[in-house]
Amino acid sequence: MRIALLAFLLIGPVFAQDPPGLPQPSVQIREHSTELIVDTSYKVPVSLAQAWEVLVDFDGMSSFLPGLNDSRVTAQNGARLEVEQHGCTRFGIFSLDFTSRREIVLQPMHSIRSRSLGGSVRIDGETTLSPDKDGTRVSYHAVVVPDFPGGVEFGASMMEDQVREQIRAYIGEMTRRASLAQAGKSRPRKGA
């Protein structure tokens, strides 16, 4: 069941369907031995800086990612961070609490590398950003190692929808912040 939580750590408000006018994200999940290989790519109609701001907002992620109760940077040394996250994910009548501790290495406006340091799931991945006509292209590659019997077979069948929901949430937050910036408003702080 732990594979269900991976979406919260992979790649966000959740839309019932994709936002109008946006191309469908590409999501591929492959089984390889005891691992799941995840590759995604999507374009979002915001600047590189606006997309980056959302993807690295580790202290604010719990305000826009469903099921994420707490997310915070616990240590920082330049472009190297340690991030701890706690949350709960649900599938029908099942729910699962999760924790994650990761090392994050930032190459500003270009890539975010993530390596598991502990917690209830192991995900090592990299997000890359590049300018694209009228927006930003975001790509993600990860290797996921489920730590329960049958995790690869079970996870692959359920993960695609979860990953798509995460992408939709990130796109939603990116476009929301871009709209606020265009209107001259700053992003409200959580609890304000």
Protein Blocks (a to p, Z undefined) as FASTA:
>chain_A
ZZmmmmmmmnmccdfbdcehiacdddddddehjaccddddddddbdfklmmmmmmmmmlm
mmmpghiabdcdfbdehjaccddddddddehjbccdddddddddddehkbccdddfbdjb
dcdddddddddehiacdddddddddfbehklmmmmmmmmmmmmmmmmmmmmmmmmmmmmm
mnopacddehZZ
